[in-house]
Amino acid sequence: MAARLLLVILIYFTCKTQTKAPDAPPKVSVYPSAISAETDSVTLYCYPPPSIIVSQCYFSIEGESIQSSTCRKTLTGTELLAKAGQSSLSEIRVKCFYKVRQGEEELQSSHSNPASIFIQNLPPKLTVYPRVISAETDTVTLYCHSPTSTPCDFIIEEESVQSSSCWKTLTGAELLAKKGQSSPAEVEVKCFYTVRRGEVYFPSLRSNTLSIHIQTPAPTVTVNTRNISETESVTLRCQPPPAVSAPQCYFYIVKGGFPKLLSCVETLRGRELLLMSQQSSPAEVEVKCFYTVKLGHLDYPSNHSDAQVMVIHSGPPQLSAQIFPGEDVLFTCSLPGSAIKDPTCNLYFGDATVQRANSSHRSRMDNKWFCQFYASINDLLRLSPQQSHASCDYSLKGDPNTLSPHSERYNLAGK
């Protein structure tokens, strides 16, 4: 009987000394590994070996343990920082371990390898001015609005550009070099800032993404004549730079009307231009053009050309004369319609210009513009036979390209 009791005691102590902690450590993972604010959350996962049935999982945050019955735990940035005793912009290291029950005892595993959680400040806000530039020599200024005064980095088409401050000015050529193409182009820009904590640098999350549009140079608009009647035609040319291929051209009237898609060389009658400008003759029609180039699925417009001014006449002016015996002759050049303002008129004897009137008047009766010239009787008597008739025309502010047709001749012979 004593021998049997001794055997039971020996077996018990043998089993007792053979009980030990599990050899296989768990694995720990965190998702996400970086959060942008203390109110964001991260989930911790502890993975024991598949063959082991655990009774409890524990997470160790900078040495302080947290129990979890499901081997998964979600914590906010604030909770993590409180457990770690740190402030924001920190790296927090997390481990885990588990316990298994053997008889009446709970045995603890070794700790997992650590996983890091980065708690970052809110991302900065990026602003760009201007968002559209017209040439490769134009500049754009980038502003990275961060909560600190630390240096910022700008990310241009995924290539980082450092700046000693949080603003940077770049030319269109520099932006296109980062993009690796010529204009027109859209260049995407982001930014972030970095804070140093001890010997470790913590980058913020990236800002919003903005696009900078770099336009192609403006075209040139030309006309083969700047002075037509309603029934006459004018040829408009919208000439993009030579390097631009397959453009679509648009002409539009500066004061009134909408851009109209036409070919880059277009012939129009004066009546069509009046319709586009929503005017009646006589009228000044100021034409500009631009072109579009396809980039991806979108059409991007160029800058607008300089304007070309055309005059569309409803008819020539009328010349009349009032003779004051023994003194002077008053010539009046009356313009058709009432739309032409501030004209410059020319008086001709024969084919030679004899006077130019830079001042003009408006008739009270018919609201038409007219110019007046004075000539002495003695001057008229000295005219040659080739100068025996008078006529007049007008132009816009002295521009010879806008000369109207001549009026009917006024016969001076016998006056």
MIDRENMI-549757 format. One line per 8 residues: number of its first residue (from 0); their letters; for each residue x, y, z of C-alpha. Coordinates in pm, whole numbers, plus 50000, padded with zeros to 5 digits. Example, Ala and Ser with C-alpha at 12.3 -4.5 7.8 and 13.67 -1.06 7.14 Angstrom:
BEGIN
0> AS> 51230:49550:50780; 51367:49894:50714
//
This chain:
BEGIN
0> MAARLLLV> 50000:50000:50000; 50281:50240:50088; 50458:50151:49762; 50146:50234:49560; 50106:50575:49727; 50471:50651:49660; 50422:50570:49291; 50120:50808:49260
8> ILIYFTCK> 50318:51089:49423; 50611:51028:49187; 50387:51039:48877; 50226:51362:48995; 50555:51543:49045; 50691:51408:48714; 50393:51552:48529; 50425:51873:48724
16> TQTKAPDA> 50783:51927:48621; 50702:51851:48253; 50442:52136:48226; 50591:52429:48034; 50489:52735:47830; 50400:52695:47460; 50704:52716:47240; 50545:52874:46926
24> PPKVSVYP> 50507:53257:46951; 50212:53426:46780; 50228:53676:46496; 50092:54029:46525; 49963:54259:46250; 49800:54601:46247; 49567:54766:45996; 49615:55035:45893
32> SAISAETD> 49978:55084:45988; 49941:55464:45976; 49650:55679:46089; 49610:56047:46025; 49452:56175:46344; 49410:56078:46707; 49040:56008:46643; 49116:55755:46368
40> SVTLYCYP> 49128:55389:46466; 49354:55090:46404; 49277:54718:46447; 49531:54485:46611; 49539:54113:46519; 49715:53835:46714; 49758:53503:46530; 49849:53199:46749
48> PPSIIVSQ> 49967:52880:46576; 49670:52698:46418; 49716:52383:46632; 49685:52568:46962; 49358:52649:47131; 49409:52969:47332; 49215:53087:47630; 49310:53455:47602
56> CYFSIEGE> 49509:53694:47377; 49699:53994:47503; 49841:54296:47321; 50145:54471:47461; 50160:54841:47371; 50497:54982:47466; 50509:54729:47755; 50151:54776:47880
64> SIQSSTCR> 49926:54473:47824; 49565:54479:47703; 49350:54165:47727; 49130:54056:47435; 48915:53744:47423; 48896:53739:47040; 49264:53799:46956; 49153:54121:46784
72> KTLTGTEL> 49132:54471:46926; 49036:54809:46778; 49179:55121:46937; 49173:55490:46852; 49486:55696:46813; 49407:55866:47144; 49387:55530:47324; 49713:55413:47169
80> LAKAGQSS> 49893:55734:47267; 49757:55710:47621; 49881:55352:47656; 50220:55447:47516; 50242:55771:47717; 50327:55971:47402; 50188:56260:47199; 50095:56261:46832
88> LSEIRVKC> 50344:56219:46548; 50478:55901:46707; 50574:55546:46623; 50404:55299:46858; 50531:54940:46875; 50282:54661:46943; 50345:54297:47040; 50109:54019:47140
96> FYKVRQGE> 50108:53690:47329; 49849:53431:47426; 49767:53194:47711; 49662:52829:47700; 49503:52627:47979; 49668:52304:48098; 49469:52148:48377; 49415:52417:48633
104> EELQSSHS> 49694:52639:48504; 49718:52906:48230; 50047:52905:48048; 50176:53214:47862; 50345:53207:47521; 50646:53412:47429; 50589:53754:47270; 50550:53806:46897
112> NPASIFIQ> 50780:54020:46694; 50674:54390:46710; 50462:54576:46457; 50470:54955:46423; 50181:55199:46410; 50249:55554:46294; 50017:55825:46423; 50042:56125:46196
120> NLPPKLTV> 49889:56468:46200; 49616:56565:45956; 49732:56608:45595; 49807:56961:45474; 49593:57152:45225; 49740:57237:44887; 49652:57550:44692; 49782:57647:44349
128> YPRVISAE> 49774:57989:44179; 49707:58018:43896; 49561:57680:43801; 49594:57757:43429; 49905:57904:43266; 49938:57995:42903; 50303:57932:42818; 50604:57738:42932
136> TDTVTLYC> 50765:58059:43059; 50467:58148:43280; 50491:58061:43649; 50264:57899:43906; 50302:57915:44285; 50230:57612:44504; 50127:57659:44870; 50131:57369:45120
144> HSPTSTPC> 49929:57481:45423; 50068:57274:45713; 49998:57314:46088; 50371:57354:46153; 50648:57571:46014; 50852:57271:45903; 50978:57226:45545; 50740:57079:45291
152> DFIIEEES> 50780:56846:44996; 50579:56882:44675; 50497:56573:44473; 50473:56655:44103; 50359:56358:43898; 50484:56127:44179; 50829:56290:44179; 50919:56462:44505
160> VQSSSCWK> 51047:56822:44497; 51185:56953:44826; 51136:57308:44944; 51293:57490:45238; 50956:57654:45296; 50599:57546:45229; 50562:57737:44903; 50736:57700:44569
168> TLTGAELL> 50723:57878:44233; 50777:57677:43915; 50764:57761:43546; 50552:57577:43295; 50872:57433:43144; 50975:57287:43482; 50632:57133:43532; 50635:56985:43182
176> AKKGQSSP> 50980:56837:43247; 50837:56655:43551; 50544:56539:43339; 50774:56429:43058; 50569:56580:42776; 50505:56906:42594; 50204:57135:42621; 49913:57109:42637
184> AEVEVKCF> 49931:56907:42956; 49772:56854:43294; 50024:56820:43578; 49909:56672:43911; 50056:56811:44232; 50036:56702:44598; 50235:56791:44907; 50326:56674:45257
192> YTVRRGEV> 50529:56800:45550; 50774:56627:45784; 50815:56661:46162; 51124:56549:46347; 51082:56364:46677; 51419:56284:46827; 51622:56119:46555; 51314:56004:46362
200> YFPSLRSN> 51139:56202:46087; 50763:56154:46059; 50597:56251:45728; 50238:56366:45726; 49979:56212:45501; 49962:56360:45155; 49744:56657:45075; 49463:56685:44825
208> TLSIHIQT> 49563:56654:44459; 49531:56955:44226; 49583:56973:43852; 49769:57252:43673; 49672:57301:43310; 49948:57426:43080; 49796:57562:42762; 49948:57586:42420
216> PAPTVTVN> 50043:57931:42280; 49772:58147:42130; 49703:58132:41757; 49716:58424:41515; 49401:58540:41340; 49433:58712:41002; 49184:58848:40746; 49250:58917:40380
224> TRNISETE> 49048:59238:40394; 48916:59452:40674; 48654:59640:40478; 48361:59466:40306; 47997:59512:40222; 47724:59275:40331; 47748:59078:40006; 48127:59067:39985
232> SVTLRCQP> 48339:58793:40142; 48635:58786:40375; 48873:58494:40444; 48949:58430:40810; 49258:58230:40908; 49322:58092:41256; 49688:57989:41258; 49804:57770:41550
240> PPAVSAPQ> 50177:57727:41617; 50346:57493:41367; 50404:57221:41630; 50031:57180:41699; 49874:56893:41508; 49507:56829:41428; 49361:57137:41598; 48996:57236:41590
248> CYFYIVKG> 48947:57609:41537; 48679:57837:41679; 48601:58192:41569; 48393:58425:41781; 48282:58785:41786; 48428:58978:42079; 48110:59175:42153; 47821:58936:42108
256> GFPKLLSC> 47773:58591:41971; 47910:58251:42072; 48224:58064:41960; 48156:57885:41633; 48346:57574:41527; 48478:57632:41176; 48770:57515:40972; 49095:57696:41047
264> VETLRGRE> 49059:57876:40710; 48704:57999:40652; 48543:58235:40400; 48235:58424:40520; 48016:58696:40374; 47965:59022:40551; 47601:58928:40611; 47712:58611:40798
272> LLLMSQQS> 47949:58809:41019; 47669:59052:41101; 47448:58759:41195; 47720:58613:41419; 47772:58952:41585; 47398:59020:41615; 47438:59359:41446; 47319:59540:41137
280> SPAEVEVK> 47537:59733:40896; 47730:59949:40907; 47911:59785:41197; 48248:59708:41344; 48303:59334:41383; 48590:59231:41610; 48694:58869:41556; 48916:58644:41767
288> CFYTVKLG> 48992:58275:41746; 49125:57989:41953; 49184:57621:41894; 49148:57303:42094; 49382:57006:42125; 49269:56664:42246; 49447:56536:42557; 49318:56196:42657
296> HLDYPSNH> 48940:56213:42632; 48919:56591:42680; 48959:56889:42446; 49174:57168:42588; 49141:57524:42451; 49438:57741:42370; 49468:58104:42468; 49269:58341:42250
304> SDAQVMVI> 49431:58528:41966; 49453:58903:41935; 49152:59060:41769; 49108:59168:41408; 48857:59447:41343; 48655:59452:41023; 48408:59709:40898; 48096:59589:40720
312> HSGPPQLS> 47940:59869:40520; 47585:59905:40409; 47696:60145:40136; 47934:60429:40053; 47901:60773:40215; 47728:61064:40041; 47901:61393:39960; 47720:61723:39941
320> AQIFPGED> 47842:62082:39913; 47715:62420:40027; 47861:62721:39842; 47899:63060:40004; 47945:63303:39710; 48281:63473:39710; 48397:63285:40018; 48416:62912:40097
328> VLFTCSLP> 48257:62582:40003; 48140:62352:40285; 48164:61982:40194; 47966:61735:40408; 48050:61361:40399; 47748:61176:40543; 47803:60818:40660; 47540:60547:40607
336> GSAIKDPT> 47359:60419:40913; 47441:60514:41271; 47662:60232:41401; 48003:60368:41295; 48140:60589:41571; 48424:60839:41559; 48519:60793:41193; 48802:60966:41013
344> CNLYFGDA> 48693:61108:40679; 48895:61193:40367; 48804:61449:40100; 48938:61393:39747; 48968:61625:39446; 49012:61380:39166; 49220:61094:39299; 49426:61300:39542
352> TVQRANSS> 49346:61339:39909; 49318:61707:39992; 49179:61707:40346; 49132:61470:40636; 48880:61539:40909; 48959:61381:41242; 48655:61525:41411; 48303:61409:41335
360> HRSRMDNK> 47947:61504:41423; 47609:61338:41454; 47304:61468:41274; 47014:61557:41501; 46757:61465:41238; 46862:61116:41126; 47122:61032:41395; 47389:60970:41131
368> WFCQFYAS> 47756:61060:41159; 47910:61311:40918; 48237:61493:40859; 48275:61847:40723; 48546:62012:40513; 48600:62373:40404; 48765:62481:40078; 48806:62833:39945
376> INDLLRLS> 48664:62943:39607; 49014:63041:39495; 49141:62688:39564; 48863:62540:39356; 48936:62775:39067; 49297:62657:39056; 49203:62287:39021; 49323:62101:38713
384> PQQSHASC> 49078:61925:38478; 49174:61594:38641; 49054:61735:38975; 48717:61855:38855; 48523:61622:39081; 48516:61564:39459; 48447:61249:39660; 48491:61121:40018
392> DYSLKGDP> 48535:60805:40215; 48584:60718:40581; 48781:60481:40800; 48784:60378:41162; 49014:60601:41363; 49236:60664:41065; 49310:60298:40995; 49360:60273:40615
400> NTLSPHSE> 49266:59903:40623; 48908:59998:40711; 48847:60248:40431; 48495:60254:40295; 48414:60277:39924; 48421:60627:39777; 48106:60830:39759; 47959:60922:39424
408> RYNLAGK> 48150:61199:39255; 48043:61554:39313; 48107:61756:38994; 48299:62077:39066; 48296:62209:38711; 48099:62532:38680; 48052:62566:39059
//
